[in-house]
Amino acid sequence: MAKSQGEIRTAINDKIVQALEKGILPWIKPWRNDPNCMGQHHNGVTDRPYRGVNPIMLELISMENGWVSNKWGTMRQWAQLKGSIKGQKGTWVVFNKPIMTTDDKTGKEKWA
């Protein structure tokens, strides 16, 4: 079931508060120095890095579950690669995309 924006914000806040209560500051270094987890969290199929709040959230979820891989993908993407996802839980990411608008004074496009 899709979550509303309010539910997503609440879930993000709750996850960060839980980490803070455990003494974890996920924005200082949202990755681990583990030889099995090289670099930032990214889509394992497209190789695109996650942006926004997603790296922090994915690292917290990885830490909670003891996962070391920094590669993520949809069920469909893993199935296309003949990957196995049995017994795993899904998680969500927040879609973010830069928005271009037109400056009212100059008529030029700018980042919103």
Secondary structure as GFF3:
##gff-version 3
##sequence-region A 1 112
A	DSSP	alpha_helix	5	21	.	.	.	ID=ss1
A	DSSP	beta_strand	42	43	.	.	.	ID=ss2
A	DSSP	alpha_helix	54	65	.	.	.	ID=ss3
A	DSSP	beta_strand	71	72	.	.	.	ID=ss4
A	DSSP	alpha_helix	75	80	.	.	.	ID=ss5
A	DSSP	beta_strand	100	102	.	.	.	ID=ss6
A	DSSP	beta_strand	109	111	.	.	.	ID=ss7
###
